[in-house]
Amino acid sequence: MSRLLDVLQAERNMQIHQNLRGHGTRPLEP
């Protein structure tokens, strides 16, 4: 189970990094 959570966290981090890169200085917001 811990491995699954790690994978999910990694994917989330990737998405966050992509969003920050795309928007520049904008945090994750709807």
Secondary structure, DSSP 4 states (H G I P E B T S, - for coil): -HHHHHHHHHHHHHHHHHHHHHHSS--S--
